[in-house]
Amino acid sequence: MQTYALNKALTKLDVDAKVIDYNPTYYKKSNQRFIKKLIRNIIRIPDNIKGNRVFGDFLQQYVPMSAETFDSYADLLSNPPQADLYIAGSDQIWNCMNKENGKDDAFFLTFAPTAKRRITYAASLAMPHIPNSQKARYHNLIEALDQVSVREPSAKPLLQEIGIRNVKTVPDPVFLLNRDDWDELADQSDFKKTEDYILVYGYNRQKNVYSYAKELAKKLNIKVYIIGNAIEDYFLPGNKYFWNASPNTFIDLIRNAKSVVTNSFHGTVFSLIYNVPFHFFTVKQSTNSRMLDLLSTTGLINRHVTDSKLLSNSVSFENANSVIATQRDTGIEYLISNIEAVRNNENR
């Protein structure tokens, strides 16, 4: 969704935009022991087959990709895709504590020609701090970029601590598009609504999310629909399960729901976009600060479920809509300023 949104926003600004098809080998590796990894790979065969087909088809149909697939940073260095403007972003590209992304210079655009403009859009660190062993490296790599924007407000002081100035804060890429833009995808969904339902979209089968949804559905006298990517989730307590549904169906399910119960960032974000009453659960406080910040900013922090008591399913989105519209303008203006800098042959 982030990939689609940023590319679509650039296209609407009359830019010939493509996504670099970067698929490094560490994406396929696992830190699990051999036997455990083997068992997991066997169990996940159905999930991987359907997931690769569904999301591969989506990319092929909706997201312009580079002609070549790059399997490593060395591949990018030896044959960098040609462009006038290079953009890195967004989700956790600079996380070096829990991800390999932050250890990969590709996500700092070092493969791109230095004569070309290189920026980030909503780069996310998703770390409480930058490790001491990485501070000098991060400073040197980020300082070489022409302009830097981050997604979480908490990332800005982390970069300032290592000497990075003029950092902008912009919204998540999905907010660059409005409801009508997302309707273009949802309208292509195979899903046809036949009854009222609550949609549950949760990480790691978090039990209180599903028990809460069951109670809410009972109160509202409607069904429980679940969306996920694991085949065993068919056994979760719901009336219908959407396994590895397409992004089109994901959006369509949210826009038609009477309520969304989720511990997911984008499950909540699309509920905001479509003004669907939502009930948000945290997974871990540290990994959900971005969501709690957003809920505070939009005046909807009361949608954070902190105990088993059911929240009202009536939500006023007037303030949230205004905040999101302002954030969208900020993100678009950031992109426009960098596009104009390229067209005017400006640097930094």
C-alpha positions in Angstrom: 0.0 0.0 0.0 2.9 2.4 0.8 4.6 1.5 -2.4 1.5 2.0 -4.5 0.6 5.2 -2.8 3.9 7.0 -3.2 4.2 5.9 -6.8 0.6 7.0 -7.5 1.1 10.3 -5.9 4.2 11.0 -8.0 2.3 9.9 -11.2 -0.4 12.4 -10.3 2.3 15.1 -10.2 3.2 14.3 -13.8 6.3 12.2 -12.9 7.3 9.0 -14.7 7.9 7.0 -11.5 9.0 3.4 -11.1 9.8 1.3 -8.1 13.2 -0.3 -8.0 12.7 -4.1 -7.9 15.1 -4.7 -5.1 14.9 -8.2 -3.6 18.1 -8.9 -1.6 18.9 -12.4 -0.4 18.6 -11.5 3.3 14.8 -11.1 2.7 14.8 -14.9 2.2 17.0 -15.8 5.1 15.9 -16.8 8.6 17.7 -16.8 12.0 15.9 -19.9 13.0 17.7 -23.3 13.4 17.7 -25.6 10.4 15.0 -28.1 11.6 12.7 -25.3 12.9 13.2 -23.4 9.7 12.5 -26.5 7.6 9.3 -27.3 9.4 8.2 -23.6 9.1 8.9 -23.5 5.4 6.9 -26.7 4.8 3.9 -25.4 6.9 4.1 -22.1 5.0 4.1 -23.6 1.5 0.4 -22.8 0.9 0.7 -19.3 2.4 3.8 -18.5 0.3 2.3 -19.8 -2.9 -0.9 -17.8 -2.6 0.8 -14.8 -1.1 3.4 -14.6 -3.9 0.7 -14.9 -6.5 -1.8 -12.4 -5.0 0.8 -9.7 -4.2 2.9 -10.4 -7.3 -0.2 -9.9 -9.5 -1.0 -6.7 -7.7 2.5 -5.3 -8.3 2.4 -6.3 -11.9 -1.0 -4.7 -12.5 -0.8 -1.5 -10.4 2.9 -0.7 -9.7 5.4 0.2 -12.4 8.6 -1.6 -11.6 12.1 -1.3 -12.9 12.9 -3.6 -15.8 15.6 -5.4 -13.8 15.4 -7.2 -10.5 18.3 -6.5 -8.2 19.3 -9.3 -5.9 22.0 -7.4 -3.9 23.5 -4.1 -3.2 26.4 -5.0 -5.4 24.0 -5.5 -8.3 22.7 -2.0 -7.7 26.2 -0.5 -7.6 27.3 -2.2 -10.8 24.2 -1.2 -12.8 22.2 1.5 -11.0 18.7 2.2 -12.6 18.8 5.6 -14.3 16.6 8.4 -12.9 16.6 12.2 -12.3 15.3 11.8 -8.7 15.8 8.9 -6.3 13.5 8.5 -3.3 14.0 6.1 -0.4 11.0 5.2 1.8 9.3 4.3 3.9 8.5 1.6 6.4 11.4 0.7 8.7 14.1 1.2 6.0 16.5 2.5 8.7 15.8 0.0 11.4 19.1 -1.8 12.1 18.1 -3.3 15.4 15.3 -5.6 14.3 15.8 -5.5 10.5 18.6 -5.9 8.0 17.4 -2.8 6.1 19.2 -0.3 8.3 22.5 -2.2 7.7 22.0 -2.1 4.0 23.5 1.0 2.2 21.0 0.6 -0.6 18.3 2.2 1.6 20.5 5.2 1.9 20.6 5.5 -1.9 24.4 5.2 -2.1 24.1 3.4 -5.4 22.6 6.4 -7.1 24.8 8.9 -9.0 25.9 11.7 -6.7 25.1 14.2 -9.4 21.4 13.2 -9.1 19.0 14.4 -6.4 18.6 11.8 -3.6 15.9 12.2 -0.9 13.8 10.2 1.5 10.0 10.2 1.9 8.8 9.3 5.3 11.8 7.2 6.2 11.1 5.2 9.3 13.7 4.2 11.9 11.3 2.3 14.2 14.0 2.2 16.9 14.1 3.8 20.3 17.7 5.0 19.6 20.4 4.7 17.0 23.0 2.1 18.3 26.4 3.7 19.1 28.1 1.4 16.6 25.9 2.8 13.8 25.9 6.6 14.7 28.9 7.6 12.6 27.7 5.5 9.7 24.2 6.9 9.8 25.5 10.4 10.0 27.7 10.0 7.0 25.1 8.3 4.9 22.2 10.5 5.7 24.3 13.7 5.5 25.0 12.9 1.9 21.4 13.0 0.9 19.9 16.1 -0.6 16.8 16.2 1.6 15.5 14.0 4.4 12.0 13.4 5.6 10.9 11.0 8.3 7.5 9.5 9.2 7.5 9.4 13.0 8.1 12.6 15.0 10.3 10.6 17.3 12.8 10.0 14.5 13.6 13.7 14.1 15.4 14.1 17.5 17.3 10.8 16.9 18.7 12.2 13.7 19.4 15.6 15.3 21.5 13.8 18.0 23.9 12.6 15.3 24.1 16.0 13.6 21.5 15.7 10.9 19.6 19.1 10.5 16.7 20.3 8.4 14.8 17.0 8.8 11.1 17.2 7.7 8.2 15.2 9.1 5.7 14.0 6.5 2.8 11.6 6.7 2.8 7.9 5.9 2.6 7.4 2.1 -0.9 6.0 2.2 -2.2 9.5 3.3 -0.9 11.0 0.1 -4.0 9.6 -1.6 -7.6 10.5 -0.8 -10.6 8.2 -0.4 -11.5 8.5 -4.1 -8.0 7.3 -5.1 -8.3 4.3 -2.9 -11.8 3.6 -4.2 -10.2 3.0 -7.6 -8.5 -0.1 -6.1 -11.4 -1.2 -3.9 -13.8 -1.1 -6.8 -11.7 -3.8 -8.4 -12.2 -6.2 -5.5 -13.9 -9.6 -5.9 -15.6 -9.0 -2.5 -19.4 -8.3 -2.6 -21.0 -7.3 0.6 -24.1 -9.3 1.5 -24.4 -8.6 5.2 -23.1 -6.3 8.0 -19.9 -7.3 9.7 -17.0 -6.4 11.9 -13.6 -6.8 10.3 -10.7 -8.1 12.4 -7.2 -7.6 11.3 -4.7 -8.7 13.9 -1.0 -9.6 14.3 0.1 -12.8 15.9 -3.4 -14.1 16.8 -3.5 -11.7 19.7 -6.3 -13.3 21.8 -7.9 -10.2 23.3 -8.4 -8.7 19.8 -10.5 -11.6 18.7 -12.4 -12.0 22.0 -13.2 -8.3 21.9 -14.4 -8.5 18.4 -16.7 -11.4 19.3 -18.3 -9.4 22.1 -18.7 -6.4 19.9 -20.3 -8.4 17.1 -22.7 -9.9 19.7 -23.6 -6.4 20.9 -24.2 -5.1 17.4 -25.8 -8.4 16.2 -23.6 -8.7 13.2 -21.0 -11.1 11.8 -17.2 -11.3 12.4 -14.9 -11.3 9.3 -11.2 -11.9 9.7 -8.4 -11.1 7.2 -4.9 -12.6 7.5 -2.1 -14.4 5.6 -1.8 -17.7 7.6 -3.9 -20.7 6.5 -4.3 -21.9 10.1 -6.2 -18.7 10.9 -9.3 -20.3 9.4 -9.7 -21.7 12.9 -9.9 -18.3 14.5 -13.3 -17.4 16.0 -15.1 -15.7 13.1 -17.8 -16.2 10.5 -15.7 -15.8 7.4 -11.9 -15.7 6.9 -10.2 -13.9 4.0 -6.9 -15.7 3.5 -4.1 -13.8 1.7 -6.8 -11.5 0.2 -5.6 -9.0 -2.5 -4.9 -5.4 -1.5 -8.0 -4.4 -3.4 -10.1 -6.7 -1.2 -8.3 -5.5 2.0 -9.4 -1.9 1.3 -12.9 -3.0 0.2 -13.4 -5.0 3.4 -12.4 -2.0 5.5 -14.6 0.6 3.6 -17.7 -1.7 3.9 -17.2 -2.7 7.5 -19.4 -1.5 10.3 -16.4 -1.6 12.6 -12.7 -2.6 12.5 -11.0 -4.2 15.4 -7.2 -4.3 14.9 -3.7 -4.0 16.4 -2.4 -3.0 12.9 -1.1 0.4 11.9 -2.5 0.3 8.4 -5.7 -1.4 9.6 -6.3 1.7 11.7 -5.0 4.1 9.0 -7.5 2.9 6.4 -10.3 3.0 9.0 -9.4 6.7 9.3 -9.4 7.2 5.6 -12.8 5.7 5.2 -14.2 7.0 8.5 -15.0 3.5 9.8 -15.3 3.2 13.6 -12.3 1.3 14.8 -11.1 -0.2 18.0 -7.3 -0.2 18.3 -5.1 -2.5 20.4 -1.4 -2.1 20.9 0.9 -5.1 20.5 3.9 -3.6 22.3 4.0 0.0 23.5 7.3 0.7 21.8 6.2 -0.6 18.4 3.0 1.4 18.4 4.2 4.8 19.4 3.6 6.0 15.8 0.0 4.9 16.0 -0.7 6.4 19.4 0.9 9.7 18.2 -1.4 9.7 15.2 -4.5 9.0 17.4 -3.5 11.8 19.7 -3.0 14.2 16.7 -6.3 13.4 15.2 -8.1 13.6 18.6 -9.0 9.9 18.6 -6.7 8.6 21.3 -10.0 7.3 23.0 -10.1 4.6 20.3 -7.2 2.9 22.0 -8.6 -0.2 23.8 -6.8 -0.4 27.2 -9.0 -3.0 28.9 -11.8 -5.5 28.0 -14.6 -2.9 28.2 -16.2 -2.3 24.9 -15.8 1.2 23.4 -18.7 2.9 21.7 -19.0 2.2 18.0 -19.9 5.8 17.3 -16.9 8.0 16.2 -16.7 11.6 15.1 -14.1 11.9 12.3 -14.4 15.7 11.6 -11.2 16.7 13.4 -9.3 13.6 12.1 -10.3 14.4 8.5 -9.0 18.0 8.9 -5.7 16.8 10.3 -5.2 14.2 7.6 -6.0 16.7 4.9 -3.4 19.0 6.3 -0.8 16.2 6.5 -1.6 15.2 3.0 -0.9 18.7 1.8 2.4 18.7 3.7 3.5 15.5 2.0 2.5 16.6 -1.5 4.3 20.0 -1.0 7.4 18.1 0.0 7.3 16.0 -3.1 6.6 19.0 -5.3 9.5 21.0 -3.9 11.9 18.2 -4.7 10.5 17.6 -8.2 10.8 21.4 -8.9 14.4 21.3 -7.6 15.2 18.6 -10.1 13.6 20.5 -12.9 15.5 23.6 -12.0 18.8 21.7 -11.7 19.1 22.6 -8.0 21.1 20.6 -5.5 20.5 20.4 -1.8 
